[in-house]
Amino acid sequence: MRPFAIVVQNLIRVLFLVLLVLGFMFWSGHALNLVQWHMHLGELLVAALWLLAVVALVKRVAPVLSIVALLWGLLVVFFGMRMPVLMPGPAHEAIRLIHLLIGVVAIGLAEVIGARVKRSSAATG
């Protein structure tokens, strides 16, 4: 499972980078026509996070973190889908910052879980 975890973790990294660049473009008022792509890529990132969490659960590595990642993925999707409703309000910038922080935590979870899966696979040979 180590090669699979490496591929999924690297996919998450690439998706995060693309999402981050798109997000900052939106923040600066550019490329707003790509918001739908941003949303779909975010959904793909969450699916990859869930996949990594399930791999960790199957391997019995970091079960608590895996469950947190599964739940956090729900938060990412829920908050991301609510963005169009939340953005026009008075807390516009705070909502953007919270959105960014939620994404960063998702990546952090993926990094920790991925490292533990890879370490566990290497230890068991």
N, C-alpha and C positions, 0 to 999 in steps of 0.2 A: 504494500500500500504506500510505501514511501514515494515511489515515482509519481503515483497518482496525486498524493498530497502536495508534492512539489509543483506539479502542473496547476492544480487548483489554486494554490497559494500565489503562484506567479500570475495567474489569470486575475485574481483579486487585486494584486498590486498594479497591474496594467490598467484594469478598470478604474481603480481609485485615482490613478494619475490622470486619466482621460476625464473622469468626472470632476476632479479638482480643477483642471484647466477650464472645462466648460463652465463650472460654477463661478470661477473668477471672471470669466468673460461675461456671464450674465450679470454678475455683481457690478461690472463696469458699464452695463447697458448695451453690450454687444452680443451678436449671435443669438438673439432671443428666439429666432426661428428653430433653434436646435434644442429647445426645452424638452420636447417629446423624446428626442434621442437620449437626453440626459436621464429622463425618467426610465426609459427602457434599459439603459445601461445600469442604472441603479438597481432595477429589479434583477438583472443578471448578476450583479455583485452580491445581492442578498441570497440568490439561489446558490451561488458558489460558496458563500459563507455557511449556509445551511448544509451543503454537501460536505464541507470540511468538518463541520460539527458532527454530522452523522458518522463520518469516518472515525472520528475520535470516540464517539459513543460505542461503535462496533468494536473498536480496538481496546475499549475500556481505558482510555487515556483522557484525563481532564474532564470527567463527566459533568461536574458542576459548571465549568466554563462552557462546555458544549451546550448545556441547557440554557445558560445565560445568552450565548450567541444565537440560539434558536429564537429566544424571546426578543433579543435585541433586534434581530432581523425583522420581526413583526413591527417593532417600533420604527425602524428605518422606513419600511413600506408605508405604515400608517402616516407618519409625519410627512414623508415625501409626497404622498397623495393629497394631504391637507394643505400643502404649500400654496396652491392657488387661492384658497379661501383665507389663509392666514396673512398672506403677503400684503394685501391692500390696507390692512389695519395700521394703527399707530405704532405698533412695535415692529415695524418692517425690518429694521436692521438687526434687532434682537432675534427675530425669527430666522433670518439668514445665518446668523452666528450659531444659533442652536442647531440648525440643519447641518452646518459644517461640523460641529462638535459631535453630533450623533454619528456622522459618517466616519470621523476620525476614530471614535471608540469602536465602531464596527471593524475597522482595519486593524486596530490594536488587538481585538479579540481574535481575528483571523491569524495575525502574526503569532500570538502566543499559542493558540491551538495547533497551528501548522508546525511550529517548532517542536511542540511536545509529541505530535504524531511522528514527525521525522526522527526525533531522538528515540522514541519507543521502537520504531521500526529498525533503526540502526542497532539498538541494543539486543533485539531479538533475532537479528541476522537475517 
